[in-house]
Amino acid sequence: MSSNLHPMLNVAIKAARAAGAIINRAALDVEAVRVSQKQVNDFVTEVDHASEAAIIETLLTAYPGHGILAEESGSEHGARDSEYVWIIDPLDGTTNFIHGFPVYCVSIGLSVRGKIEQAVVYDPTRNDLFTASRGRGAFLNERRIRVSKRTRLNESLVSTGFPFRTGDNFKQYLAIMADLMPRAAGLRRPGAAALDLAYVAAGYTEAFFETGLSIWDAAAGSLLVTEAGGLISNFTGEGEYLEQRELLAGTPRIYGQLVPILSKYSKFAGVDDKLAATARMRAVDPSRRAGADDSADIYARSTVGLTAEGAEGDAPAAGEAPAPAPAAPRKLTRVKRAPEGSEGTPEA
């Protein structure tokens, strides 16, 4: 721990490393870890509970008058009426962990009168420690980090999370992916939202978006992003996002290009935008096979309405030649199977 850091951040770092040690020991024999299911595809392990207990003990030993909001135990521990509330995800990426897929982390944020003031995201597999204090910048292993300098969406990596719970809007995500895949350099799904946000802060990716997140998924990572020079909001660009269960974070330029794409899929969108989103979901729905027009492949439908400028995500830079106009779509033909001994005739 560093004497230059805020004392509360130093305590959070101590707590995160204690939890990381528990996680790393368990990862040596992950098949022996007891796993239970909170709901369909939403798992919790004995490691989550042990990690959370270690964090809470460390924090409350130092600050017994503080409140606690933790993923597994809620507000069971700590003071109920404190202005200081530690928001804890003891193992973000549990599904990855139980499969031995090394993308998971510990997330600890401190909310003071409703604002996140201190943040730690610790990746125990790489010993990467992301930290931030409000107004003091964001750091990775004590090195100052900033968001990426890329300004064009077609050069950018965008990370997200896929729906996995019963009741999640799978068709909406298909539509969002259809809108983004032709426009971005790549779409990634690492599986740990706190680490996704830390990666935006470090410049590894240019943006991250997801729906269905809880406050402990986003609290620490949100401060990392803003202290590294990024922007964060819900899909419509409004600032109150921590408890709205939809989140968009990115570099200023890429964030600005993603808001118009994602805003129509927001639960806070206006009526016209919601109608547009519904139409888009129908256009890319792979289950629509009733008519001949619906038999075109999904990727072809996903690029309908995507102009050359939209595909770039930004206007051409000075001195660049404008993007060529898209080629006219080729007419698809089907071939009927002819009776044996005769030739097939193409049908328009």
Secondary structure as a PSIPRED ss2 file (coil, helix, strand):
# PSIPRED VFORMAT (PSIPRED V4.0)

   1 M C   1.000  0.000  0.000
   2 S C   1.000  0.000  0.000
   3 S C   1.000  0.000  0.000
   4 N C   1.000  0.000  0.000
   5 L C   1.000  0.000  0.000
   6 H C   1.000  0.000  0.000
   7 P H   0.000  1.000  0.000
   8 M H   0.000  1.000  0.000
   9 L H   0.000  1.000  0.000
  10 N H   0.000  1.000  0.000
  11 V H   0.000  1.000  0.000
  12 A H   0.000  1.000  0.000
  13 I H   0.000  1.000  0.000
  14 K H   0.000  1.000  0.000
  15 A H   0.000  1.000  0.000
  16 A H   0.000  1.000  0.000
  17 R H   0.000  1.000  0.000
  18 A H   0.000  1.000  0.000
  19 A H   0.000  1.000  0.000
  20 G H   0.000  1.000  0.000
  21 A H   0.000  1.000  0.000
  22 I H   0.000  1.000  0.000
  23 I H   0.000  1.000  0.000
  24 N H   0.000  1.000  0.000
  25 R H   0.000  1.000  0.000
  26 A H   0.000  1.000  0.000
  27 A H   0.000  1.000  0.000
  28 L C   1.000  0.000  0.000
  29 D C   1.000  0.000  0.000
  30 V H   0.000  1.000  0.000
  31 E H   0.000  1.000  0.000
  32 A H   0.000  1.000  0.000
  33 V C   1.000  0.000  0.000
  34 R C   1.000  0.000  0.000
  35 V E   0.000  0.000  1.000
  36 S E   0.000  0.000  1.000
  37 Q E   0.000  0.000  1.000
  38 K E   0.000  0.000  1.000
  39 Q E   0.000  0.000  1.000
  40 V C   1.000  0.000  0.000
  41 N C   1.000  0.000  0.000
  42 D E   0.000  0.000  1.000
  43 F E   0.000  0.000  1.000
  44 V E   0.000  0.000  1.000
  45 T E   0.000  0.000  1.000
  46 E H   0.000  1.000  0.000
  47 V H   0.000  1.000  0.000
  48 D H   0.000  1.000  0.000
  49 H H   0.000  1.000  0.000
  50 A H   0.000  1.000  0.000
  51 S H   0.000  1.000  0.000
  52 E H   0.000  1.000  0.000
  53 A H   0.000  1.000  0.000
  54 A H   0.000  1.000  0.000
  55 I H   0.000  1.000  0.000
  56 I H   0.000  1.000  0.000
  57 E H   0.000  1.000  0.000
  58 T H   0.000  1.000  0.000
  59 L H   0.000  1.000  0.000
  60 L H   0.000  1.000  0.000
  61 T H   0.000  1.000  0.000
  62 A H   0.000  1.000  0.000
  63 Y C   1.000  0.000  0.000
  64 P C   1.000  0.000  0.000
  65 G C   1.000  0.000  0.000
  66 H C   1.000  0.000  0.000
  67 G E   0.000  0.000  1.000
  68 I E   0.000  0.000  1.000
  69 L E   0.000  0.000  1.000
  70 A E   0.000  0.000  1.000
  71 E C   1.000  0.000  0.000
  72 E C   1.000  0.000  0.000
  73 S C   1.000  0.000  0.000
  74 G E   0.000  0.000  1.000
  75 S C   1.000  0.000  0.000
  76 E C   1.000  0.000  0.000
  77 H C   1.000  0.000  0.000
  78 G E   0.000  0.000  1.000
  79 A C   1.000  0.000  0.000
  80 R C   1.000  0.000  0.000
  81 D C   1.000  0.000  0.000
  82 S C   1.000  0.000  0.000
  83 E C   1.000  0.000  0.000
  84 Y E   0.000  0.000  1.000
  85 V E   0.000  0.000  1.000
  86 W E   0.000  0.000  1.000
  87 I E   0.000  0.000  1.000
  88 I E   0.000  0.000  1.000
  89 D E   0.000  0.000  1.000
  90 P E   0.000  0.000  1.000
  91 L E   0.000  0.000  1.000
  92 D E   0.000  0.000  1.000
  93 G C   1.000  0.000  0.000
  94 T H   0.000  1.000  0.000
  95 T H   0.000  1.000  0.000
  96 N H   0.000  1.000  0.000
  97 F H   0.000  1.000  0.000
  98 I H   0.000  1.000  0.000
  99 H C   1.000  0.000  0.000
 100 G C   1.000  0.000  0.000
 101 F C   1.000  0.000  0.000
 102 P C   1.000  0.000  0.000
 103 V C   1.000  0.000  0.000
 104 Y C   1.000  0.000  0.000
 105 C E   0.000  0.000  1.000
 106 V E   0.000  0.000  1.000
 107 S E   0.000  0.000  1.000
 108 I E   0.000  0.000  1.000
 109 G E   0.000  0.000  1.000
 110 L E   0.000  0.000  1.000
 111 S E   0.000  0.000  1.000
 112 V E   0.000  0.000  1.000
 113 R C   1.000  0.000  0.000
 114 G C   1.000  0.000  0.000
 115 K E   0.000  0.000  1.000
 116 I E   0.000  0.000  1.000
 117 E E   0.000  0.000  1.000
 118 Q E   0.000  0.000  1.000
 119 A E   0.000  0.000  1.000
 120 V E   0.000  0.000  1.000
 121 V E   0.000  0.000  1.000
 122 Y E   0.000  0.000  1.000
 123 D E   0.000  0.000  1.000
 124 P C   1.000  0.000  0.000
 125 T C   1.000  0.000  0.000
 126 R C   1.000  0.000  0.000
 127 N C   1.000  0.000  0.000
 128 D E   0.000  0.000  1.000
 129 L E   0.000  0.000  1.000
 130 F E   0.000  0.000  1.000
 131 T E   0.000  0.000  1.000
 132 A E   0.000  0.000  1.000
 133 S E   0.000  0.000  1.000
 134 R C   1.000  0.000  0.000
 135 G C   1.000  0.000  0.000
 136 R C   1.000  0.000  0.000
 137 G E   0.000  0.000  1.000
 138 A E   0.000  0.000  1.000
 139 F E   0.000  0.000  1.000
 140 L E   0.000  0.000  1.000
 141 N C   1.000  0.000  0.000
 142 E C   1.000  0.000  0.000
 143 R E   0.000  0.000  1.000
 144 R E   0.000  0.000  1.000
 145 I E   0.000  0.000  1.000
 146 R C   1.000  0.000  0.000
 147 V C   1.000  0.000  0.000
 148 S C   1.000  0.000  0.000
 149 K C   1.000  0.000  0.000
 150 R C   1.000  0.000  0.000
 151 T C   1.000  0.000  0.000
 152 R C   1.000  0.000  0.000
 153 L H   0.000  1.000  0.000
 154 N H   0.000  1.000  0.000
 155 E H   0.000  1.000  0.000
 156 S C   1.000  0.000  0.000
 157 L E   0.000  0.000  1.000
 158 V E   0.000  0.000  1.000
 159 S E   0.000  0.000  1.000
 160 T E   0.000  0.000  1.000
 161 G C   1.000  0.000  0.000
 162 F C   1.000  0.000  0.000
 163 P C   1.000  0.000  0.000
 164 F C   1.000  0.000  0.000
 165 R C   1.000  0.000  0.000
 166 T C   1.000  0.000  0.000
 167 G C   1.000  0.000  0.000
 168 D C   1.000  0.000  0.000
 169 N C   1.000  0.000  0.000
 170 F H   0.000  1.000  0.000
 171 K H   0.000  1.000  0.000
 172 Q H   0.000  1.000  0.000
 173 Y H   0.000  1.000  0.000
 174 L H   0.000  1.000  0.000
 175 A H   0.000  1.000  0.000
 176 I H   0.000  1.000  0.000
 177 M H   0.000  1.000  0.000
 178 A H   0.000  1.000  0.000
 179 D H   0.000  1.000  0.000
 180 L H   0.000  1.000  0.000
 181 M C   1.000  0.000  0.000
 182 P C   1.000  0.000  0.000
 183 R C   1.000  0.000  0.000
 184 A C   1.000  0.000  0.000
 185 A C   1.000  0.000  0.000
 186 G E   0.000  0.000  1.000
 187 L E   0.000  0.000  1.000
 188 R E   0.000  0.000  1.000
 189 R C   1.000  0.000  0.000
 190 P C   1.000  0.000  0.000
 191 G C   1.000  0.000  0.000
 192 A C   1.000  0.000  0.000
 193 A H   0.000  1.000  0.000
 194 A H   0.000  1.000  0.000
 195 L H   0.000  1.000  0.000
 196 D H   0.000  1.000  0.000
 197 L H   0.000  1.000  0.000
 198 A H   0.000  1.000  0.000
 199 Y H   0.000  1.000  0.000
 200 V H   0.000  1.000  0.000
 201 A H   0.000  1.000  0.000
 202 A H   0.000  1.000  0.000
 203 G C   1.000  0.000  0.000
 204 Y C   1.000  0.000  0.000
 205 T C   1.000  0.000  0.000
 206 E C   1.000  0.000  0.000
 207 A E   0.000  0.000  1.000
 208 F E   0.000  0.000  1.000
 209 F E   0.000  0.000  1.000
 210 E E   0.000  0.000  1.000
 211 T E   0.000  0.000  1.000
 212 G C   1.000  0.000  0.000
 213 L C   1.000  0.000  0.000
 214 S C   1.000  0.000  0.000
 215 I H   0.000  1.000  0.000
 216 W H   0.000  1.000  0.000
 217 D H   0.000  1.000  0.000
 218 A H   0.000  1.000  0.000
 219 A H   0.000  1.000  0.000
 220 A H   0.000  1.000  0.000
 221 G H   0.000  1.000  0.000
 222 S H   0.000  1.000  0.000
 223 L H   0.000  1.000  0.000
 224 L H   0.000  1.000  0.000
 225 V H   0.000  1.000  0.000
 226 T H   0.000  1.000  0.000
 227 E H   0.000  1.000  0.000
 228 A C   1.000  0.000  0.000
 229 G C   1.000  0.000  0.000
 230 G C   1.000  0.000  0.000
 231 L E   0.000  0.000  1.000
 232 I E   0.000  0.000  1.000
 233 S E   0.000  0.000  1.000
 234 N C   1.000  0.000  0.000
 235 F C   1.000  0.000  0.000
 236 T C   1.000  0.000  0.000
 237 G C   1.000  0.000  0.000
 238 E C   1.000  0.000  0.000
 239 G C   1.000  0.000  0.000
 240 E C   1.000  0.000  0.000
 241 Y C   1.000  0.000  0.000
 242 L C   1.000  0.000  0.000
 243 E C   1.000  0.000  0.000
 244 Q C   1.000  0.000  0.000
 245 R C   1.000  0.000  0.000
 246 E E   0.000  0.000  1.000
 247 L E   0.000  0.000  1.000
 248 L E   0.000  0.000  1.000
 249 A E   0.000  0.000  1.000
 250 G E   0.000  0.000  1.000
 251 T C   1.000  0.000  0.000
 252 P H   0.000  1.000  0.000
 253 R H   0.000  1.000  0.000
 254 I H   0.000  1.000  0.000
 255 Y H   0.000  1.000  0.000
 256 G H   0.000  1.000  0.000
 257 Q H   0.000  1.000  0.000
 258 L H   0.000  1.000  0.000
 259 V H   0.000  1.000  0.000
 260 P H   0.000  1.000  0.000
 261 I H   0.000  1.000  0.000
 262 L H   0.000  1.000  0.000
 263 S H   0.000  1.000  0.000
 264 K H   0.000  1.000  0.000
 265 Y H   0.000  1.000  0.000
 266 S C   1.000  0.000  0.000
 267 K C   1.000  0.000  0.000
 268 F C   1.000  0.000  0.000
 269 A C   1.000  0.000  0.000
 270 G C   1.000  0.000  0.000
 271 V H   0.000  1.000  0.000
 272 D H   0.000  1.000  0.000
 273 D H   0.000  1.000  0.000
 274 K H   0.000  1.000  0.000
 275 L H   0.000  1.000  0.000
 276 A H   0.000  1.000  0.000
 277 A H   0.000  1.000  0.000
 278 T H   0.000  1.000  0.000
 279 A H   0.000  1.000  0.000
 280 R H   0.000  1.000  0.000
 281 M H   0.000  1.000  0.000
 282 R H   0.000  1.000  0.000
 283 A H   0.000  1.000  0.000
 284 V C   1.000  0.000  0.000
 285 D C   1.000  0.000  0.000
 286 P C   1.000  0.000  0.000
 287 S C   1.000  0.000  0.000
 288 R C   1.000  0.000  0.000
 289 R C   1.000  0.000  0.000
 290 A C   1.000  0.000  0.000
 291 G C   1.000  0.000  0.000
 292 A H   0.000  1.000  0.000
 293 D H   0.000  1.000  0.000
 294 D H   0.000  1.000  0.000
 295 S H   0.000  1.000  0.000
 296 A C   1.000  0.000  0.000
 297 D C   1.000  0.000  0.000
 298 I H   0.000  1.000  0.000
 299 Y H   0.000  1.000  0.000
 300 A H   0.000  1.000  0.000
 301 R H   0.000  1.000  0.000
 302 S H   0.000  1.000  0.000
 303 T C   1.000  0.000  0.000
 304 V C   1.000  0.000  0.000
 305 G C   1.000  0.000  0.000
 306 L C   1.000  0.000  0.000
 307 T C   1.000  0.000  0.000
 308 A H   0.000  1.000  0.000
 309 E H   0.000  1.000  0.000
 310 G H   0.000  1.000  0.000
 311 A H   0.000  1.000  0.000
 312 E H   0.000  1.000  0.000
 313 G C   1.000  0.000  0.000
 314 D C   1.000  0.000  0.000
 315 A C   1.000  0.000  0.000
 316 P C   1.000  0.000  0.000
 317 A C   1.000  0.000  0.000
 318 A C   1.000  0.000  0.000
 319 G C   1.000  0.000  0.000
 320 E C   1.000  0.000  0.000
 321 A C   1.000  0.000  0.000
 322 P C   1.000  0.000  0.000
 323 A C   1.000  0.000  0.000
 324 P C   1.000  0.000  0.000
 325 A C   1.000  0.000  0.000
 326 P C   1.000  0.000  0.000
 327 A C   1.000  0.000  0.000
 328 A C   1.000  0.000  0.000
 329 P C   1.000  0.000  0.000
 330 R C   1.000  0.000  0.000
 331 K C   1.000  0.000  0.000
 332 L C   1.000  0.000  0.000
 333 T C   1.000  0.000  0.000
 334 R E   0.000  0.000  1.000
 335 V E   0.000  0.000  1.000
 336 K C   1.000  0.000  0.000
 337 R C   1.000  0.000  0.000
 338 A C   1.000  0.000  0.000
 339 P C   1.000  0.000  0.000
 340 E C   1.000  0.000  0.000
 341 G C   1.000  0.000  0.000
 342 S C   1.000  0.000  0.000
 343 E C   1.000  0.000  0.000
 344 G C   1.000  0.000  0.000
 345 T C   1.000  0.000  0.000
 346 P E   0.000  0.000  1.000
 347 E E   0.000  0.000  1.000
 348 A C   1.000  0.000  0.000
